[in-house]
Amino acid sequence: MTKHPNPPDKSSAAGPLPAGMRVHAGLDVEALQQAFHERRTFSLAKDEYTATIHDNLMSAAYTIRDLMIDRWIKTQQRYHKTNTKRVYYLSMEFLIGRLMMHGVLNLGIGKEFRRALEGYGLALEELVEAEADAGLGNGGLGRLAACLMDSMSTLGVPATGYGIMFDYGIFQQKIVNGYQVEAPDSWLRLGTPWAIDRPEYTIRVRFYGHTQHHYDSSGHLTVEWVDTEDILAMPYDIPLPGYKNDVVNTLRLWSAKGTLDFDLSYFNHGDYIRAYERKIASENITKVLYPNDNVSAGVELRLKQEYLFSAASLADIIRRFRVHNSDFNDFPKKVAIQLNDTHPGLAIVELMRILLDEEGLEWAQAWEITVNTFAYTNHTLMPEALESWSVPLLQRLLPRHLEIIYEINARFLREVSNRFLGDPDRLRRMSMVQEGDPKKIRMSALCIVASHSVNGVSALHSELIEQTLFRDFFEMYPERFNCKTNGVTPRRWLLESNPRLSDLITEKIGNVWPAELSARTRAISPLSSARRTG
Ligand code: D6G
């Protein structure tokens, strides 16, 4: 039999508190040991004899998550109390990776937690290695999203990330005989301790169907989108703590769930299997992350993924806006939606649809609200990597949205021709509709025209956008173009990934740098100039 290290003596403790009541516990070694012990006992029903490495990892992760919960609730309460303006970051991908060490460092309990685990004969690094990697992204785009969320929490910006809870993330890499072999990444196979399911916030998302246009007695047009096939989007919430500041923001990821109600006829005729087949087909929407963010895949499933998470996020944003506000003219004062590339671009059209068809606003008012709400981040200068959706596909899947896109484009092109008289080639270049067979909708044109702010992903890229890819748009709206980011978070890419170098830096210049990198520059410069002169 394996020899198990003795757990710390718990006999003096008054007995474990029910899970969830420990949130006010201190962050000292003993309190952390107590919390770990309770989680392993009451959440996993394991002990030092039966716990696997995965059980120990889950217990450790729950312990860290518990420490975030109180801060999470308080942060969200503060946002509610102040009815503050919030940033919503919509991204198809969030390459958040492993979260335990990140949580430990952001809570500032690295040393205490390591010692607490050592008391159980466990090494923090070993548990960290056992954590599944949340590879919900391919590279730059998904990692930028994760870094920005981390920065916003650290800066105390009231932000929520919205994306997709993919069952399969980026592939698992194996090297066989010097070659890469890609295996499916079933990262949720053993469950994740970080995501809390929130069925109470489930949203019904509509697809297909057709539109019906009616004019009332005063000539006002109302449009109904009917005979749709609906899919449910259910969210999971992941806490995103700031660096040692008690702020915890939310990453809300949607998972598709089939409805059974539209298949009731199958059920009534005893054809349960067919009813379930439809349900399973719906749930496939959020199964797999598409392999590359640089190629416009142009397939129906991808479009369904994009619309599902865009529509669900927007409905959720509007629900939250309505808790404290009633006038949609205030929407941009309370809501900023940042689009990470064009994948969530249909949220623009969805907001227009809701304002026009459900709220009964006039076009001009709806458009002003929309432009003041949205901002767009471009990720590529390669024309072939820009998203464009075939018109027949959009017509079938989202008929009302296509009508709205055509109207946005018609109004926009009128604006362009008024501004640049006698320049038909410019109209062709700037149109959201790309001629051909089939015709396609250029999502980047839609996103620029419907946003008050457009940026690239580095200073150089933002500059090149103005000079090359979007030059026509820059000439039309120069005030919209700007640069926001230039770098990555030093917390993950220095503090967490290189502890020895981090310790050395801290030893030399103090511990302010992980939250404020410029402090490092200021502190280092006298030293470097002394070296130069010395
Ligand atoms: C997060 C944290 C939880 C809070 C919830 C609110 O899951 O404490 O109750 O968000 O969600 P919204 O009402 O803001 O969507």
Residues whose N, C-alpha, C, O or C-beta is under 5 A from the ligand:
A	BS01	D6G	W72 I73 Q76 D237 T250
